[in-house]
Amino acid sequence: MKVILNIWNFISSIGQNAGILEPEQKRLKITNQLNFVALIFYLIFNTVFLVFDIHLIQFDYYLTGLLFVAVFVLNLKQKFISARLLLCISLYWGLVNIIILYGKTLEANLLLFPVMLVPFFIFDMTRTRLIFAMLLMPFLFFIFGSLSGLFTLEAYAVKVDNIEWVQRMIQISSVIAFSIVIYFFVRSNQSSEQAMESKNTLLQQQIQTIFENSSDALMIIDNKNGQISDANQFSVELFDCLSKDSLIGKKVSHLMKNKLSDVELQSYRERFIQEKSMSGEVEFTSFKGTTFWGEVKLKHIETKQLSYQLVRIADITQRKKQEALMQDSIREKEILIDEIHHRVKNNLAIVSSLLHLQSGKINDTGLLEVFEESRRRIQSIALIHEKLYHFESVEMIDFGEYLESLTTTIHAAFSTNNSGVDIRCNLQEVHLKLHQAIPCALILNELISLLCKQSVQKGNGIEIRVSLTKANAQICINIEQNNSTSISLNSELSDDSLEITLVHALVNQLNGKFVQKNDVGMHYELTFEV
Amino acid sequence: MKKVLLVEDEAIIALSTKKMLEKTGLFEVSILDNGPAAISFLKQQPPQIILMDIKIVGVLDGIETMHEIRKFSQVPVIYLTGNSDPRARVRAKATGNSDFLTKPVEISDLLQSISILLDLQ
């Protein structure tokens, strides 16, 4: 018995592998099993024919036997559809042979019914054309046989001595075959129905469990009257009511803290009809009068039988509180940063004022100039803090904009002497961090002031061109005296001047490169990486 | 000599600005450090121009003080501030007959601004 079971299992599993989907595996298994049953019948018939010395259409019978074996081979080669087509053809061909042998079509036709059921459960039901073709095949066999007169014993000149025994055997085998096929058919239908039913039940249970145990409030709203028709346990807890019955029949808008006007409600309805879903943050009032914030998502759901809205409310009260705290904290920090910038700039203004007061006691013009230079240096740093105050980042400034202001300030400082200083800028928008902006600003203040100072000393006009460019991470600043200027300034920085000491120290701080040329006019070039 | 009222709570800056203006020989500068004192002063000795710091000590800031002053005087005002906050600029502009300068103030800018406002008078 165990051996038979093993053989049966082995036969059933021909061609099975892990890559095949479950429904396809079932169809493959049934194909193998039916093919095996048909092969057994074929062998029994052939044995009987040999025992009773019935020399039937042997060529056809050997061919049918080969076809049954070929079905297994095709399944083994993963040619499942070809195997199934071949099984149907083999069964019909075998049937034709039996009908010829039997000689009476009425009883033999009994076999037709189980065989015709075979395509329904070995093929995927979506392959309706293939199933129809397989059903049509036996009729085509009969039409061809009837018209040609080939399917008769006489036509094959078969000598049958013990025809009565054979006919009885065919009757019995018809009943057995019919029972087997019906058994497979019923089992297949039953198992798929049961599987479907249990799947549906499981799915329903899962959906119900998810609905009831959701950590958000879920409510179903009837589209006809806009009232809550079902609510989960969390809704009951969130709205502080005794049971879901308290919620059923109510409208969600009635649960809101700030009641909506008819116009607002109409506007929301129209938007919802258009978009089929809506979301927002709403403050609700519970049944006990406490308020809470909810993130509401509304979704229109339409099935064949039902039309409803699913509402999900997530409790975001804590999040709202934290957001408010965070906003307060950000506001406080913004005020603090503003205050720090203001204080820094005010302190620089105090230092500048102190220098100004001190310089009031000095009559020496050289010494006065030293004080003025110092004030300009302070002014250039103060300007950085003013730009920082305006920019959205607390540590970056738009250096192009800064340079524009710096040149304006320097120009204003030197234009009082009718010097004719003209500064022209070509500046890209370049953002620099504070640690680079301050040294860079001081360098530029030194260089532009130096050119202006020399121009004033010589008593001639000068045009200075300032350009700021950025290529990849490289910043390049050029300050050049216009070639067309009639005077030639000797503004090369001498090694012992304060300017060169400051510029070299600040260029080192920037890890940059500084080049000065004096061809037609002075040209300074400062480059550094950001 | 034109009378100038400077409202500034930083003594050094106030002194420096006063010296800067008086050095020109055109102005006589009075210094106060809070809004209410400036309002009282204005009622008794109205100046020809006010230089008003925005962030000053006391219950009223510079702009609030000017709103109070505007109830009885249209004297021109130049706001002086450490940082030219755009919001403050908008608030300051609303008081009318005003200009806005950022500290440290250059004498050339200050004279230009005073000149424009007094010419408008």
Boltz contact constraints between the chains, C-beta under 6 A:
constraints:
  - contact:
      token1: [A, 341]
      token2: [B, 83]
      max_distance: 6.0
  - contact:
      token1: [A, 342]
      token2: [B, 82]
      max_distance: 6.0
  - contact:
      token1: [A, 342]
      token2: [B, 83]
      max_distance: 6.0
  - contact:
      token1: [A, 345]
      token2: [B, 82]
      max_distance: 6.0
  - contact:
      token1: [A, 345]
      token2: [B, 83]
      max_distance: 6.0
  - contact:
      token1: [A, 346]
      token2: [B, 82]
      max_distance: 6.0
  - contact:
      token1: [A, 349]
      token2: [B, 13]
      max_distance: 6.0
  - contact:
      token1: [A, 349]
      token2: [B, 103]
      max_distance: 6.0
  - contact:
      token1: [A, 349]
      token2: [B, 104]
      max_distance: 6.0
  - contact:
      token1: [A, 350]
      token2: [B, 10]
      max_distance: 6.0
  - contact:
      token1: [A, 350]
      token2: [B, 12]
      max_distance: 6.0
  - contact:
      token1: [A, 350]
      token2: [B, 13]
      max_distance: 6.0
  - contact:
      token1: [A, 352]
      token2: [B, 104]
      max_distance: 6.0
  - contact:
      token1: [A, 353]
      token2: [B, 12]
      max_distance: 6.0
  - contact:
      token1: [A, 353]
      token2: [B, 13]
      max_distance: 6.0
  - contact:
      token1: [A, 353]
      token2: [B, 16]
      max_distance: 6.0
  - contact:
      token1: [A, 354]
      token2: [B, 12]
      max_distance: 6.0
  - contact:
      token1: [A, 356]
      token2: [B, 16]
      max_distance: 6.0
  - contact:
      token1: [A, 357]
      token2: [B, 16]
      max_distance: 6.0
  - contact:
      token1: [A, 360]
      token2: [B, 19]
      max_distance: 6.0
  - contact:
      token1: [A, 379]
      token2: [B, 104]
      max_distance: 6.0
  - contact:
      token1: [A, 386]
      token2: [B, 83]
      max_distance: 6.0
  - contact:
      token1: [A, 386]
      token2: [B, 102]
      max_distance: 6.0
  - contact:
      token1: [A, 389]
      token2: [B, 83]
      max_distance: 6.0
  - contact:
      token1: [A, 412]
      token2: [B, 106]
      max_distance: 6.0
  - contact:
      token1: [A, 412]
      token2: [B, 108]
      max_distance: 6.0
  - contact:
      token1: [A, 416]
      token2: [B, 108]
      max_distance: 6.0
